[in-house]
Amino acid sequence: MIYQLSWKILPGLRGLSCSEFRAVATAAPDHEQGVAVELVAEAERDVLLRQLEEHFGPQRYSNNAGAFEAVKIYVLEWTARRARNLSERGLA
């Protein structure tokens, strides 16, 4: 299933932070305004959301574009690691 990821970028004393990550199932992902990822189960979605909160909780950014790109890169790398792990185990 394809999920559209979204999150809030909030101002703080040390810069912008990303939080409140969400994933909504979609048939038409919007790669211009967000990040989409294909996941096999709700449990995998929950793991990704938890990891996003843990990773980005302490991070701070100077602008919205930097924050957006950081999340996008993290998700792309996470997806590549997952595919590599599945392939190594003969599951992909």
URUR-V504760 format. One record per residue. N is the residue number from 0. PHI is phi in degrees with one decimal (* if undefined). Layout:
N_PHI, N_PHI
//
This chain:
0_*, 1_-94.5, 2_-118.2, 3_-93.9, 4_-90.6, 5_-144.3, 6_-162.7, 7_-101.6, 8_-111.4, 9_-117.6, 10_-76.7, 11_-148.7, 12_-65.0, 13_-102.2, 14_132.5, 15_-83.5, 16_-124.7, 17_-106.6, 18_-157.6, 19_55.5, 20_-67.8, 21_-135.3, 22_-136.3, 23_-117.5, 24_-61.2, 25_-148.7, 26_-98.8, 27_-131.7, 28_-64.8, 29_-110.3, 30_-80.5, 31_-77.8, 32_-105.8, 33_-164.7, 34_-122.0, 35_-115.3, 36_-145.7, 37_-95.5, 38_-126.7, 39_-87.7, 40_-156.4, 41_-62.5, 42_-62.8, 43_-66.6, 44_-59.4, 45_-63.0, 46_-62.6, 47_-61.3, 48_-60.8, 49_-63.9, 50_-65.9, 51_-62.2, 52_-60.9, 53_-65.8, 54_-71.7, 55_-90.2, 56_-52.1, 57_-85.4, 58_-76.5, 59_-131.9, 60_-132.3, 61_-88.8, 62_-153.3, 63_-62.5, 64_-62.6, 65_-63.2, 66_-65.2, 67_-60.7, 68_-62.8, 69_-62.4, 70_-66.9, 71_-59.1, 72_-63.7, 73_-58.8, 74_-66.3, 75_-62.4, 76_-67.5, 77_-61.7, 78_-63.6, 79_-65.1, 80_-62.2, 81_-61.7, 82_-63.2, 83_-63.5, 84_-63.7, 85_-64.7, 86_-64.2, 87_-63.0, 88_-90.5, 89_74.7, 90_-103.0, 91_-115.4
//
